[in-house]
Amino acid sequence: MPIVFAPINTPLKVVRVTADDKTKKHLESLGISVNSVITVLSASGGSVVCKVMNGKLALDHNLSTKIFVA
């Protein structure tokens, strides 16, 4: 499921990122890659605030629909 539909405060595993190579590399540098663990802290209007490793990231609607978690 896309991260925008993920439950809040539940650790989830990233299973797929459907973005172009440049965006994938940028997300990997932020800690979002396949098999990484991510926790959604809040979601509103398609935007998502999530915890990755020890930091927090805000993802807009475009990115949050391209990151799939299980």
N, C-alpha and C positions, 0 to 999 in steps of 0.2 A: 504494500500500500504506500502511496506517497506520504511523505512526512507531514504534510498539511492535514491529513486525516488521522494521524497517530494519536494514541492516548497520551494525556499529560502526566508527567512525573513517572514515567515507566522507561527503564533502560531498554533501548532497541538497537538491533544490529543493522547496519547499512548493508543491503543486499545488491543494490544497483544504483548507478548514477548515469542518467541519460542526458548528458550535456556534451558539448563539443570538447575537444582535447584541451583547449586553453582554459576553459572553465573547470574541467576536471582537475587539472594541475593546480589551479588556484585553490580549489576546495581541499585537495590533498595537503597543500601547504598550511591550511587552517585546521587540519586534523580530520576532515571528512573524506573517508575513502571506504571501499568495499571491506567489510568485516570490522569496521570500527564501531564503537558503541556511542550512541547519541541519546540524549534525553530531552524531550520537548518540555519546556518550562511554561510556555504560553503560546496560544495561537489565536489570531484575530484577523478576520478579513483576508485570509490567504497568507498573511505574513506569520512567520514562526520565530520565536526566540528559543534557542536550544542550548544545552550544555554539551560541550565537546571537550573531552579531557578535563582540564581544570578551568576552562574559560567559557564565556557565553558568546553566542553569535546570533545576530538577527538576520534572517533570510527573507527576501521578498517573495512575492507570489510566484514569480518565474522560476526561481531556484528551488523553492519548496515543493514544486510539483515535479521536479526532475530527480529528487532524491527519494529512493524507495527503501523502506525498512520492513523488518519482520520482527 
